[in-house]
Amino acid sequence: MQKFTEEVPLITTTEGDLEMSTKTTRLTLEMTVRDMLLAMSGGNPGAISVCVNLLQNGGKIDPADFMGGLGAILRLDTLNIYDSRIWMLYKDVCGEHLGKMVAVLRAYQLGQLAGVTETALNHAINNYGCGLDLDDVVLAVKERLPEFNAEAL
């Protein structure tokens, strides 16, 4: 069986200083799309469905992301959101709205816009969306990326 975790050094900031930290991720460069879907979803049907939907439609929602829907999946990996938690983010936090899910992940990537921190995101996943105002998140992302279209689908 193929191992899907690897220690990858990431640069994190603490009060303006750069420091190296290690965070476990599941994706590697040599993976096929099938391997990536299995690694991210852990075989969870809902997570597989969301990841496939991201791959197919992420670029339509966020045309500024040069990686298309893969960019959103890489952000899930960076945040260690896997398996059923991908489905919970999509269903419970974002109300089964792919555009809002992409906005949440992009807000985090763009500098934790509208309060989307790793802690806030995990709290929202654990508490059915509590703590995130999705309308504010979408507006903050659209302000930074005018071509972002949460309603593209």
N, C-alpha and C positions, 0 to 999 in steps of 0.2 A: 504494500500500500504506500502511496506517495505521501510524503510529509508536506503539509501545507503551511507550516509556520517557519519563519526565518527571523532572526534578530536583525533589524535594520536600524542604523543610527539615523536619528532625525534631529534637526536643529530646532531647539525650542528657545524662547526668550523668557527671561526672568528679570523684570525691572530694567530692561534695556540691555542687559548683558546676554551674549550668545553662549549657550552651553550645549554640549552633546548629551543626548539621552538615548536610551534604547527602548524601543517599543516593539512588541511582537506584531507582525503583520502576516497575512496569509498569502498574499499575492507575490509572485516572482515574474521576472521578465520572460522566462522560457515557457510559461503556461499557455495552453491553448484556451480558447473561449470556454470550452466544456470544463476544463480543469478550473478555470477562474470561477465559473458559475457554481461548481460543486464546492470549491473552497469557501466562497462567500456565503453560500446558502446552507451548508452542512446538510444538504438534501431536503431542506424545508421547502415544500411546494410553493408556499406564499412568497418566500424570499427568492426562489428561482424566478417566479413570475415577475416580481418587481425588478429584478436585475435584468431580465430579458427586455422588459418594458423600457428600462433606462437605456439599454444599449440601442434599442430601436428608435426611441423618441427623445432622448436627452439632448441631442444636437438641435432638434427643432425648437425646444424650449429655451435652450441657452446656446445660441449660435456663436457667442464669443468664446466658448470653451472649445479649443482646437481639438480636444480629444473626444468631443461629442459626449455620448452617454457614459463612455468609459471613465471620463473625468469624475463623474458622480460616484461611480463604483470605487474608484481609487480613494475618494474622500471617505467613503464608508470604511474602507480598509484602514486608512489613517486614523480614523476615530474608533477603530475596533468594534464596529457595529456589524455583527454577523448573525447568521441563522435566523431564528424567529424574531430577533430584534429589528432586522430589516423590515419584516412584515409589520411589526408593531409601529415602527416609525411611519411607514406608509399608511397603515390603516388607522391606528389610534391617534397619532399625532397630527398627520396631514389629511385625515378624512378621505383616504384613497384618492388623493389629488396629486398626480405625479409632478405637476408644475410647482406645487408648494413644497414637495419633498426636495426637488432640485434646488429651489430657492433656499431652503434651510441649509442644505449642504454647501451651497455657494456662499451664503452669508458667513458661514464658519470660515471658509477658505479665504474670503476677502478681508478678513480681519475681525471676525466675530461681530458682524453688523447686527443691529437690533437685539443685542444680548444673546446671540447664539454662540455660547461657549460650549466646550466639551461637557462641562458639568451641567449646564442648563439643558443641553440636548439629552443627556442620559436621564436627567430628572424627568423631562417631558416623556421620554419613552417609558419610564417606570410608572408614570402617573397619568397616562392617557392624554398627554398633550399639555398638561398643566405647566404654566410658566413661560410658554412661547406664544407671542401674538403673531400669527402667521401673516396677517395683513400687513403689519409693520415690517416683517421680514421681507415679504415680496416687494414692498415699496422701497426698502433700503437697498435691495439688490438692483431693482430697476433704476434707482438713482445713480448707482455706480456703473451699471451695464444697461444702457437705454434699449438695446435690442432684445434684452431678456423678455420672454413672453410666457408667463406661467399658464396662460390660456391657449397655448399653441395647438393643443390637441382637441 
